[in-house]
Amino acid sequence: MPQARRPPASRQERRARDRPARERPAREPREPRQRSDLLSRILVAIPAAVVAVAFIDVGGLGFALFMVALGCVTLSELYTLLNRWKPVPIVGFAALAGMVIGARYGSLKVVLEVLAGTVPVLFLAVAARGHANGATVAIAGTLLGVVWIGLPFAHAVLLRQLPHGAGVVLDVAIGTFLGDTAAYLGGRMFGHRPLAPSISPGKTVEGLFCGVFIAILAVFRAGINQTWMTRGDALERGVAVAILGPIGDLFASLIKRDAGAKDAGTLFGAHGGALDRLDGVMFTVVAGYYIWLAVEALH
């Protein structure tokens, strides 16, 4: 019995069959789905937040020693990034500890005196190495850590010691971290326009707006629940946190990009080190201190 014959191929089918393989449209590969690391961020943030809140609540020497320990970890990460500049870590650690303890038992005047005294001590330490090559960048790199990291940690202690200081420190920290998280999520969901591609390619304008809005809302909402703070004071502090937090983040990104590193450390696993997590709050806590100091002076 003869087999059924297939109908003749159409003209389009013959053209497609005869077309060279290189001319056929290649099937576009599917992009691998990227897993959001939001859950791991939360798992890291919760225990860190509990520890921070506990020390803020304790205050006094306990909080100051916590600031010394955390500050030295952060400073160590920076000096590792700047290793080619050959900074002098021991001078930086001593300066940070001196400023924080000076803030605990003295005042802002003592903090600035320690900072001023760091310069001649640093000169002697660099001169003791016996060669002048690279001395300028070694001094500059060491002082960058003292000013950028040491001063904010000292200001955190100064702020904690003001009336209602524990609440203000919490407000500033919560606003900074929630703003940073909102900027991250907003950038993933809505981000299209790069914010500063030469500094941090992953940050977007849309993410910035989300972070600013949430930071202002978080600080304002916390402030109006505190009977000792007016709505105007809460809004002022919220705006300062919303503006300075992203600036601090970009500042750290610029340093890391110049050093050729994505993250400054591994203290928080895949989420980087202390410097990566505290870059924003090191700017906002200083503003928080001076704003609240001015508010207290007016009252």
Backbone as numpy.savetxt, mean C-alpha at the origin, in Angstrom:
# Nx Ny Nz CAx CAy CAz Cx Cy Cz
-25.96 -54.63 -54.09 -26.81 -53.45 -54.09 -25.92 -52.21 -54.09
-26.08 -51.30 -55.00 -25.17 -50.15 -55.08 -25.32 -49.24 -53.89
-24.18 -48.68 -53.46 -24.18 -47.76 -52.33 -24.75 -46.42 -52.75
-25.43 -45.74 -51.79 -26.01 -44.44 -52.07 -24.89 -43.43 -52.28
-25.03 -42.66 -53.33 -24.00 -41.68 -53.64 -24.30 -40.38 -52.91
-23.23 -39.71 -52.42 -23.37 -38.41 -51.76 -23.68 -37.36 -52.81
-24.48 -36.40 -52.48 -24.79 -35.34 -53.43 -23.53 -34.53 -53.72
-23.42 -34.00 -54.93 -22.21 -33.24 -55.29 -22.03 -32.03 -54.37
-20.78 -31.74 -54.04 -20.48 -30.62 -53.15 -20.82 -29.31 -53.82
-21.27 -28.38 -52.99 -21.61 -27.07 -53.53 -20.33 -26.31 -53.87
-20.51 -25.18 -54.58 -19.36 -24.38 -54.96 -18.60 -23.86 -53.74
-19.32 -23.42 -52.71 -18.68 -22.88 -51.49 -17.91 -23.97 -50.77
-18.48 -25.19 -50.72 -17.80 -26.29 -50.05 -16.51 -26.65 -50.78
-16.57 -26.65 -52.15 -15.37 -26.97 -52.92 -14.28 -25.92 -52.72
-14.67 -24.65 -52.65 -13.68 -23.59 -52.41 -13.04 -23.73 -51.04
-13.86 -24.04 -50.05 -13.30 -24.19 -48.70 -12.38 -25.38 -48.62
-12.75 -26.49 -49.38 -11.92 -27.70 -49.35 -10.60 -27.49 -50.06
-10.65 -26.73 -51.15 -9.44 -26.50 -51.94 -8.57 -25.40 -51.40
-9.06 -24.59 -50.47 -8.27 -23.48 -49.94 -7.09 -24.01 -49.14
-5.91 -23.44 -49.30 -4.74 -23.89 -48.51 -5.00 -23.75 -47.02
-4.38 -24.61 -46.26 -4.63 -24.63 -44.80 -4.26 -23.31 -44.17
-3.20 -22.64 -44.67 -2.76 -21.40 -44.05 -3.76 -20.27 -44.24
-4.65 -20.43 -45.31 -5.62 -19.38 -45.55 -6.91 -19.59 -44.78
-7.10 -20.76 -44.21 -8.32 -21.02 -43.47 -8.30 -20.27 -42.14
-9.43 -19.72 -41.77 -9.46 -18.97 -40.50 -9.17 -19.88 -39.31
-8.18 -19.49 -38.56 -7.81 -20.30 -37.39 -8.79 -20.07 -36.26
-9.08 -21.13 -35.57 -9.98 -21.03 -34.42 -9.27 -20.29 -33.29
-9.87 -19.24 -32.81 -9.24 -18.42 -31.77 -9.16 -19.20 -30.47
-7.97 -19.24 -29.89 -7.85 -19.97 -28.61 -8.63 -19.28 -27.52
-9.19 -20.08 -26.68 -9.93 -19.52 -25.55 -8.98 -19.00 -24.49
-9.28 -17.83 -23.99 -8.46 -17.26 -22.92 -8.77 -17.99 -21.62
-7.71 -18.38 -20.92 -7.95 -19.05 -19.64 -8.66 -18.13 -18.66
-9.61 -18.68 -17.96 -10.35 -17.90 -16.99 -9.48 -17.62 -15.78
-9.41 -16.36 -15.42 -8.58 -15.97 -14.29 -9.40 -16.06 -13.01
-8.86 -16.74 -12.06 -9.54 -16.89 -10.78 -9.31 -15.65 -9.94
-10.36 -15.16 -9.39 -10.23 -14.00 -8.52 -9.57 -14.42 -7.22
-8.65 -13.59 -6.74 -7.99 -13.91 -5.49 -8.62 -13.15 -4.33
-9.89 -12.76 -4.48 -10.57 -12.01 -3.42 -10.67 -12.85 -2.15
-10.99 -14.14 -2.29 -11.13 -14.99 -1.11 -9.83 -15.08 -0.34
-8.72 -15.26 -1.04 -7.43 -15.36 -0.35 -7.05 -14.03 0.27
-7.45 -12.92 -0.37 -7.20 -11.61 0.23 -7.94 -11.49 1.56
-9.19 -11.95 1.56 -9.99 -11.87 2.79 -9.38 -12.75 3.88
-8.94 -13.96 3.51 -8.37 -14.87 4.49 -7.08 -14.32 5.10
-6.35 -13.53 4.32 -5.15 -12.89 4.84 -5.51 -11.67 5.68
-6.51 -10.91 5.22 -6.84 -9.65 5.87 -7.48 -9.84 7.25
-8.29 -10.87 7.42 -9.03 -11.02 8.68 -8.11 -11.20 9.88
-7.18 -12.18 9.87 -6.29 -12.30 11.03 -5.40 -11.09 11.23
-4.94 -10.48 10.13 -4.11 -9.27 10.24 -4.90 -8.14 10.89
-6.18 -8.00 10.51 -7.02 -6.96 11.09 -7.26 -7.21 12.57
-7.46 -8.46 12.96 -7.70 -8.79 14.37 -6.49 -8.41 15.22
-5.30 -8.75 14.74 -4.08 -8.42 15.47 -3.91 -6.91 15.58
-4.13 -6.20 14.47 -3.97 -4.75 14.48 -4.95 -4.08 15.43
-6.22 -4.51 15.40 -7.23 -3.92 16.28 -6.89 -4.18 17.74
-6.38 -5.38 18.02 -6.02 -5.71 19.40 -4.93 -4.79 19.92
-3.91 -4.54 19.14 -2.82 -3.67 19.59 -3.26 -2.21 19.65
-4.11 -1.78 18.71 -4.63 -0.42 18.77 -5.44 -0.22 20.04
-6.21 -1.22 20.41 -7.02 -1.14 21.62 -6.15 -1.11 22.87
-5.07 -1.88 22.87 -4.17 -1.92 24.04 -3.48 -0.57 24.22
-2.97 -0.02 23.12 -2.30 1.28 23.18 -1.02 1.21 24.00
-0.56 2.37 24.46 0.61 2.42 25.34 1.86 1.82 24.74
2.67 1.22 25.61 3.93 0.63 25.17 3.70 -0.55 24.25
2.64 -1.32 24.49 2.36 -2.47 23.64 2.16 -2.07 22.18
1.38 -1.01 21.96 1.16 -0.54 20.60 2.46 0.02 20.01
3.25 0.72 20.82 4.51 1.28 20.33 5.47 0.17 19.90
5.58 -0.89 20.69 6.46 -2.00 20.33 5.96 -2.72 19.08
4.65 -2.81 18.95 4.07 -3.40 17.74 4.44 -2.56 16.51
4.41 -1.25 16.66 4.79 -0.36 15.58 6.28 -0.50 15.25
7.12 -0.67 16.26 8.55 -0.86 16.02 8.78 -2.15 15.22
8.13 -3.24 15.66 8.32 -4.53 14.98 7.82 -4.48 13.55
6.60 -3.99 13.35 6.03 -3.93 12.01 6.80 -2.93 11.13
7.24 -1.84 11.73 8.00 -0.86 10.98 9.34 -1.41 10.52
10.01 -2.18 11.36 11.31 -2.76 10.98 11.14 -3.80 9.87
10.04 -4.56 9.91 9.78 -5.50 8.81 9.58 -4.74 7.50
8.79 -3.69 7.55 8.53 -2.88 6.37 9.81 -2.23 5.85
10.60 -1.72 6.77 11.87 -1.08 6.40 12.84 -2.09 5.80
12.86 -3.30 6.35 13.73 -4.34 5.81 13.37 -4.67 4.37
12.07 -4.70 4.08 11.64 -4.97 2.70 12.11 -3.87 1.75
12.00 -2.63 2.20 12.46 -1.53 1.36 13.96 -1.61 1.10
14.74 -1.85 2.15 16.19 -1.90 1.98 16.62 -3.09 1.11
15.83 -4.15 1.12 16.11 -5.27 0.20 15.87 -4.84 -1.24
14.80 -4.07 -1.47 14.55 -3.55 -2.81 15.68 -2.64 -3.29
16.22 -1.86 -2.36 17.26 -0.89 -2.70 18.66 -1.44 -2.47
18.81 -2.74 -2.51 20.07 -3.37 -2.16 21.23 -2.86 -3.00
20.98 -2.57 -4.28 22.07 -2.09 -5.15 22.57 -0.72 -4.73
21.78 0.02 -3.95 22.21 1.31 -3.43 23.06 1.18 -2.17
23.08 -0.03 -1.61 23.85 -0.33 -0.40 23.48 0.60 0.77
22.20 0.61 1.16 21.81 1.41 2.33 22.41 0.82 3.61
22.21 1.52 4.71 22.74 1.06 6.00 21.54 0.70 6.88
21.08 -0.55 6.84 19.85 -0.92 7.54 19.89 -0.67 9.05
21.04 -0.92 9.69 21.10 -0.78 11.14 20.77 0.64 11.58
21.22 1.63 10.80 20.91 3.02 11.12 19.42 3.29 10.92
18.85 2.75 9.86 17.42 2.92 9.61 16.57 2.30 10.70
16.91 1.07 11.12 16.16 0.41 12.18 16.24 1.20 13.49
17.45 1.65 13.82 17.63 2.40 15.07 16.85 3.72 15.03
16.86 4.38 13.87 16.14 5.64 13.75 14.64 5.43 13.90
14.12 4.39 13.25 12.69 4.10 13.36 12.30 3.80 14.80
13.08 2.93 15.46 12.77 2.60 16.85 12.86 3.83 17.74
13.88 4.68 17.50 14.03 5.89 18.31 12.87 6.85 18.11
12.38 6.99 16.87 11.26 7.90 16.62 9.97 7.38 17.24
9.74 6.07 17.14 8.51 5.51 17.69 8.51 5.59 19.22
9.63 5.23 19.84 9.71 5.33 21.31 9.67 6.79 21.75
10.29 7.66 20.96 10.22 9.09 21.26 8.79 9.60 21.19
8.00 9.08 20.24 6.59 9.47 20.14 5.81 8.95 21.33
6.18 7.77 21.82 5.44 7.19 22.96 5.72 7.95 24.25
6.97 8.30 24.52 7.32 8.90 25.81 7.65 10.39 25.69
7.65 10.91 24.47 7.96 12.32 24.29 6.88 13.04 23.52
7.27 13.59 22.39 6.35 14.38 21.58 6.85 14.40 20.15
6.15 15.16 19.30 6.60 15.33 17.94 7.98 15.96 17.89
8.27 16.84 18.83 9.59 17.47 18.90 10.69 16.43 19.06
10.47 15.44 19.90 11.46 14.38 20.10 11.62 13.56 18.82
10.51 13.28 18.15 10.57 12.52 16.90 11.45 13.23 15.88
11.26 14.53 15.75 12.05 15.31 14.78 13.51 15.41 15.21
13.76 15.45 16.52 15.14 15.47 16.99 15.86 14.17 16.63
15.17 13.04 16.77 15.77 11.76 16.38 16.04 11.74 14.88
15.10 12.25 14.09 15.28 12.31 12.65 16.49 13.16 12.29
16.63 14.32 12.92 17.77 15.20 12.63 19.08 14.54 13.05
19.09 13.83 14.16 20.30 13.16 14.62 20.70 11.98 13.75
19.76 11.47 12.97 20.06 10.33 12.11 21.06 10.70 11.02
21.03 11.94 10.55 21.88 12.34 9.42 23.37 12.24 9.76
23.86 12.84 10.84 25.30 12.68 11.13 25.69 11.25 11.47
24.79 10.53 12.16 25.09 9.12 12.47 25.22 8.32 11.18
24.35 8.58 10.24 24.40 7.88 8.96 25.67 8.21 8.20
26.08 9.47 8.25 27.34 9.85 7.60 28.51 9.06 8.18
28.59 8.96 9.50 29.68 8.22 10.13 29.66 6.75 9.73
28.43 6.18 9.63 28.33 4.77 9.27 28.79 4.53 7.84
28.42 5.42 6.93 28.83 5.27 5.53 30.33 5.53 5.40
30.85 6.54 6.12 32.28 6.85 6.05 33.12 5.71 6.60
32.59 4.98 7.56 33.33 3.88 8.17 33.54 2.72 7.20
32.79 2.70 6.12 32.98 1.64 5.14 34.32 1.76 4.42
34.89 2.98 4.40 36.22 3.16 3.86 36.30 3.49 2.39
35.16 3.66 1.73 35.22 4.08 0.31 34.04 5.01 0.04
34.29 5.97 -0.83 33.29 7.01 -1.10 32.38 6.67 -2.26
32.70 5.67 -3.05 31.88 5.32 -4.20 30.48 4.88 -3.75
29.47 5.53 -4.28 28.10 5.17 -3.93 27.63 5.70 -2.60
28.41 6.57 -1.97 28.02 7.08 -0.65 26.73 7.89 -0.71
26.57 8.68 -1.77 25.40 9.55 -1.87 24.11 8.73 -1.95
24.08 7.73 -2.82 22.86 6.94 -2.96 22.64 6.06 -1.73
23.71 5.64 -1.05 23.57 4.87 0.18 22.89 5.71 1.26
23.32 6.96 1.39 22.69 7.87 2.36 21.25 8.16 1.96
21.03 8.42 0.66 19.68 8.74 0.19 18.73 7.57 0.39
19.17 6.36 0.07 18.32 5.19 0.24 17.97 4.93 1.69
18.95 5.09 2.57 18.70 4.88 3.99 17.70 5.91 4.52
17.91 7.17 4.16 17.03 8.24 4.64 15.63 8.13 4.04
15.51 7.60 2.83 14.18 7.38 2.26 13.35 6.49 3.17
13.95 5.42 3.66 13.22 4.54 4.57 12.89 5.20 5.89
13.83 6.00 6.42 13.60 6.66 7.71 12.43 7.64 7.60
12.41 8.42 6.51 11.36 9.44 6.35 10.04 8.81 5.91
10.09 7.95 4.88 8.87 7.39 4.31 8.19 6.41 5.27
8.97 5.61 5.99 8.40 4.57 6.84 8.49 4.93 8.32
9.64 5.42 8.76 9.81 5.71 10.18 8.87 6.80 10.68
8.77 7.89 9.94 7.89 8.99 10.37 6.43 8.57 10.47
5.85 7.88 9.50 4.45 7.46 9.65 4.21 6.54 10.84
5.13 5.62 11.11 4.91 4.74 12.25 4.97 5.53 13.56
5.84 6.52 13.62 5.87 7.38 14.79 4.59 8.21 14.89
4.07 8.67 13.77 2.83 9.44 13.78 1.64 8.57 14.18
1.69 7.29 13.87 0.62 6.39 14.32 0.56 6.36 15.84
1.72 6.34 16.49 1.77 6.35 17.96 1.30 7.70 18.49
1.75 8.78 17.85 1.30 10.11 18.27 -0.22 10.24 18.15
-0.78 9.74 17.07 -2.23 9.81 16.87 -2.97 8.96 17.89
-2.44 7.80 18.19 -3.09 6.91 19.18 -3.15 7.57 20.55
-2.23 8.45 20.87 -2.18 9.06 22.20 -3.04 10.31 22.32
-3.58 10.80 21.20 -4.50 11.93 21.29 -5.83 11.50 21.88
-6.64 12.42 22.40 -7.98 12.05 22.87 -8.77 11.37 21.76
-9.37 10.22 22.07 -10.11 9.40 21.10 -9.20 8.91 19.98
-7.91 8.84 20.26 -6.95 8.46 19.22 -7.16 7.05 18.69
-7.56 6.12 19.55 -7.76 4.74 19.10 -8.83 4.69 18.02
-9.93 5.43 18.23 -11.00 5.45 17.24 -10.56 6.08 15.94
-9.76 7.13 16.02 -9.30 7.81 14.79 -8.35 6.91 14.02
-7.45 6.23 14.71 -6.54 5.30 14.03 -7.33 4.22 13.31
-8.35 3.68 13.96 -9.18 2.65 13.33 -9.91 3.20 12.11
-10.47 4.41 12.25 -11.18 5.01 11.13 -10.26 5.17 9.92
-9.07 5.69 10.16 -8.11 5.91 9.06 -7.71 4.59 8.42
-7.42 3.58 9.24 -7.01 2.29 8.70 -8.13 1.62 7.92
-9.35 1.65 8.47 -10.48 1.02 7.80 -10.77 1.72 6.47
-10.77 3.05 6.48 -11.02 3.79 5.25 -9.97 3.50 4.19
-8.71 3.42 4.60 -7.62 3.16 3.65 -7.73 1.77 3.04
-7.94 0.76 3.88 -7.97 -0.62 3.39 -9.23 -0.91 2.59
-10.39 -0.38 3.02 -11.61 -0.59 2.24 -11.53 0.15 0.91
-10.94 1.34 0.91 -10.76 2.06 -0.34 -9.86 1.30 -1.30
-8.80 0.71 -0.78 -7.88 -0.06 -1.62 -8.58 -1.29 -2.19
-9.38 -1.97 -1.36 -10.12 -3.15 -1.83 -11.15 -2.77 -2.88
-11.86 -1.65 -2.66 -12.86 -1.19 -3.63 -12.21 -0.81 -4.95
-11.01 -0.21 -4.89 -10.30 0.14 -6.11 -9.90 -1.13 -6.88
-9.49 -2.15 -6.16 -9.12 -3.42 -6.77 -10.33 -4.07 -7.46
-11.45 -4.16 -6.73 -12.64 -4.78 -7.30 -13.24 -3.94 -8.42
-13.28 -2.63 -8.22 -13.80 -1.76 -9.26 -12.98 -1.82 -10.53
-11.67 -1.92 -10.37 -10.81 -2.04 -11.54 -11.05 -3.34 -12.29
-11.26 -4.45 -11.57 -11.51 -5.74 -12.21 -12.86 -5.76 -12.94
-13.87 -5.12 -12.36 -15.21 -5.17 -12.93 -15.45 -4.11 -14.00
-14.94 -2.90 -13.77 -15.29 -1.79 -14.66 -14.08 -1.15 -15.34
-12.87 -1.54 -14.96 -11.68 -0.83 -15.41 -11.42 -0.94 -16.90
-11.21 0.21 -17.54 -10.84 0.26 -18.96 -9.69 1.23 -19.19
-9.76 2.39 -18.55 -8.76 3.43 -18.79 -7.64 3.33 -17.76
-6.40 3.12 -18.19 -5.29 3.02 -17.24 -5.07 4.33 -16.50
-4.75 4.21 -15.21 -4.54 5.38 -14.38 -3.13 5.93 -14.54
-2.15 5.06 -14.37 -0.74 5.47 -14.48 0.04 4.29 -15.06
-0.09 4.06 -16.37 0.49 2.85 -16.96 2.00 2.74 -16.81
2.71 3.86 -16.75 4.16 3.78 -16.61 4.59 3.43 -15.19
3.67 3.56 -14.23 3.99 3.27 -12.83 3.37 1.95 -12.40
2.05 1.81 -12.65 1.33 0.61 -12.24 0.29 0.29 -13.30
0.61 -0.57 -14.27 -0.28 -0.82 -15.41 -1.64 -1.38 -15.02
-1.75 -2.04 -13.87 -3.01 -2.67 -13.49 -4.05 -1.72 -12.92
-3.65 -0.52 -12.54 -4.59 0.41 -11.91 -5.35 1.20 -12.98
-6.64 1.42 -12.73 -7.49 2.10 -13.69 -8.17 3.30 -13.06
-8.64 4.19 -13.93 -9.37 5.38 -13.48 -10.67 4.97 -12.81
-11.34 3.98 -13.40 -12.60 3.51 -12.83 -12.39 2.92 -11.43
-11.31 2.16 -11.28 -10.99 1.61 -9.96 -10.70 2.70 -8.95
-10.01 3.76 -9.40 -9.72 4.89 -8.50 -11.00 5.53 -8.00
-11.95 5.77 -8.89 -13.21 6.38 -8.48 -13.96 5.51 -7.47
-13.96 4.20 -7.71 -14.62 3.29 -6.78 -13.95 3.35 -5.41
-12.61 3.35 -5.40 -11.89 3.39 -4.13 -12.10 4.68 -3.38
-12.09 5.83 -4.10 -12.30 7.12 -3.46 -13.69 7.19 -2.83
-14.69 6.72 -3.57 -16.07 6.77 -3.06 -16.22 5.93 -1.79
-15.71 4.71 -1.83 -15.86 3.82 -0.67 -15.05 4.32 0.52
-13.86 4.88 0.28 -13.05 5.39 1.38 -13.76 6.54 2.09
-14.31 7.48 1.32 -15.03 8.60 1.93 -16.25 8.09 2.69
-16.99 7.17 2.07 -18.19 6.63 2.71 -17.85 5.89 4.00
-16.78 5.09 3.98 -16.42 4.29 5.15 -16.01 5.17 6.32
-15.16 6.16 6.06 -14.70 7.04 7.15 -15.85 7.90 7.66
-16.67 8.42 6.75 -17.81 9.25 7.16 -18.80 8.44 7.97
-19.09 7.23 7.51 -20.05 6.38 8.24 -19.54 6.02 9.61
-18.24 5.73 9.73 -17.68 5.43 11.04 -17.69 6.66 11.92
-17.41 7.82 11.34 -17.34 9.05 12.11 -18.66 9.47 12.71
-19.77 9.35 11.95 -21.06 9.80 12.48 -21.58 8.87 13.57
-20.99 7.69 13.70 -21.36 6.80 14.79 -20.57 7.08 16.06
-19.61 7.98 15.98 -18.78 8.34 17.13 -19.27 9.70 17.64
-19.81 9.71 18.83 -20.47 10.92 19.35 -19.51 12.09 19.53
-18.23 11.84 19.62 -17.25 12.89 19.84 -16.75 13.50 18.53
-17.33 13.11 17.41 -16.89 13.63 16.12 -18.07 14.23 15.36
-17.87 15.40 14.76 -18.92 16.02 13.96 -18.93 15.45 12.55
-20.02 15.68 11.84 -20.12 15.20 10.46 -19.06 15.88 9.58
-18.84 17.16 9.82 -17.83 17.87 9.04 -16.44 17.31 9.24
-16.10 16.99 10.50 -14.78 16.41 10.78 -14.64 15.04 10.12
-15.71 14.25 10.17 -15.68 12.92 9.56 -15.51 13.01 8.05
-16.22 13.95 7.43 -16.11 14.11 5.97 -14.73 14.60 5.57
-14.18 15.54 6.34 -12.85 16.06 6.04 -11.80 14.96 6.10
-11.89 14.13 7.13 -10.92 13.05 7.26 -11.12 12.00 6.17
-12.37 11.76 5.80 -12.65 10.80 4.74 -12.07 11.23 3.41
-12.19 12.51 3.08 -11.64 13.03 1.83 -10.12 12.92 1.84
-9.49 13.23 2.97 -8.03 13.13 3.06 -7.57 11.70 2.86
-8.27 10.76 3.48 -7.91 9.34 3.32 -8.11 8.90 1.88
-9.22 9.31 1.26 -9.53 8.90 -0.10 -8.51 9.41 -1.11
-7.95 10.59 -0.86 -6.98 11.18 -1.79 -5.58 10.64 -1.55
-5.17 10.60 -0.29 -3.78 10.24 0.02 -3.51 8.74 -0.05
-4.53 7.92 0.18 -4.33 6.47 0.09 -3.83 6.04 -1.28
-4.52 6.41 -2.37 -4.01 6.04 -3.70 -2.66 6.66 -4.03
-2.38 7.87 -3.53 -1.07 8.48 -3.77 0.02 7.64 -3.11
-0.22 7.20 -1.89 0.74 6.34 -1.21 0.95 5.03 -1.94
-0.13 4.48 -2.50 -0.03 3.24 -3.27 0.82 3.44 -4.51
0.59 4.52 -5.23 1.37 4.80 -6.44 2.83 5.11 -6.12
3.05 5.77 -4.99 4.42 6.06 -4.56 5.20 4.77 -4.40
4.60 3.80 -3.69 5.27 2.51 -3.50 5.45 1.78 -4.82
4.45 1.86 -5.71 4.56 1.21 -7.01 5.72 1.77 -7.82
5.92 3.08 -7.73 7.04 3.71 -8.44 8.38 3.18 -7.92
8.52 3.06 -6.60 9.76 2.55 -6.02 9.99 1.09 -6.45
8.94 0.28 -6.40 9.08 -1.13 -6.77 9.40 -1.29 -8.25
8.76 -0.49 -9.10 9.03 -0.58 -10.54 10.49 -0.19 -10.82
10.97 0.84 -10.16 12.35 1.26 -10.35 13.32 0.18 -9.88
12.91 -0.57 -8.85 13.75 -1.65 -8.34 13.57 -2.95 -9.13
12.60 -2.98 -10.06 12.38 -4.17 -10.87 11.68 -5.28 -10.13
10.81 -4.93 -9.18 10.11 -5.94 -8.38 8.61 -5.70 -8.44
7.83 -6.78 -8.43 6.37 -6.66 -8.41 5.88 -6.45 -6.99
6.42 -7.22 -6.06 6.07 -7.12 -4.65 7.32 -6.83 -3.84
7.09 -6.21 -2.68 8.22 -5.85 -1.84 8.65 -6.98 -0.91
7.76 -7.94 -0.66 8.08 -9.01 0.27 7.09 -10.15 0.16
7.17 -11.09 1.10 6.31 -12.28 1.08 5.63 -12.52 2.43
5.56 -11.49 3.27 4.97 -11.67 4.60 3.54 -12.17 4.51
2.79 -11.69 3.52 1.39 -12.10 3.33 1.23 -13.03 2.14
2.23 -13.84 1.89 2.14 -14.84 0.84 2.06 -14.22 -0.53
1.03 -14.66 -1.30 0.86 -14.18 -2.67 0.48 -12.71 -2.73
0.13 -12.12 -1.60 -0.31 -10.73 -1.57 0.81 -9.77 -1.18
2.03 -10.27 -1.21 3.17 -9.38 -1.00 3.55 -9.24 0.46
4.29 -8.17 0.72 4.81 -7.97 2.06 4.12 -6.84 2.79
4.72 -6.45 3.92 4.14 -5.38 4.73 4.11 -4.05 3.97
5.16 -3.78 3.20 5.21 -2.54 2.44 4.10 -2.48 1.40
3.78 -3.63 0.79 2.71 -3.68 -0.20 1.35 -3.40 0.42
1.15 -3.81 1.65 -0.15 -3.66 2.29 -0.30 -2.34 3.04
0.82 -1.73 3.43 0.76 -0.53 4.27 1.14 0.74 3.52
1.37 0.65 2.21 1.84 1.83 1.48 0.84 2.99 1.55
-0.44 2.69 1.48 -1.44 3.75 1.55 -1.59 4.33 2.94
-1.62 3.46 3.95 -1.85 3.94 5.31 -0.68 4.74 5.84
0.52 4.56 5.27 1.66 5.36 5.70 1.51 6.82 5.29
0.67 7.08 4.32 0.34 8.46 3.95 -0.86 8.97 4.75
-1.88 8.13 4.87 -3.13 8.59 5.49 -3.01 8.78 7.00
-2.16 8.00 7.67 -2.07 8.13 9.12 -1.41 9.44 9.50
-0.48 9.93 8.68 0.14 11.22 8.95 -0.89 12.34 8.80
-1.68 12.28 7.72 -2.75 13.28 7.53 -3.77 13.18 8.65
-4.09 11.96 9.06 -5.05 11.78 10.13 -4.60 12.42 11.43
-3.31 12.34 11.70 -2.79 12.94 12.94 -2.94 14.46 12.92
-2.51 15.10 11.84 -2.53 16.56 11.81 -3.97 17.10 11.71
-4.84 16.40 11.01 -6.24 16.83 10.96 -6.87 16.74 12.33
-6.66 15.62 13.03 -7.27 15.45 14.34 -6.62 16.36 15.37
-5.33 16.63 15.23 -4.65 17.57 16.12 -5.27 18.96 15.96
-5.55 19.35 14.71 -6.17 20.66 14.47 -7.58 20.70 15.03
-8.32 19.61 14.90 -9.69 19.55 15.43 -9.67 19.70 16.95
-8.74 18.99 17.60 -8.64 19.08 19.06 -8.23 20.47 19.50
-7.37 21.13 18.74 -6.95 22.48 19.09 -8.11 23.47 19.02
-9.00 23.28 18.03 -10.14 24.16 17.90 -11.18 23.94 18.99
-11.20 22.74 19.52 -12.14 22.46 20.61 -11.50 22.83 21.94
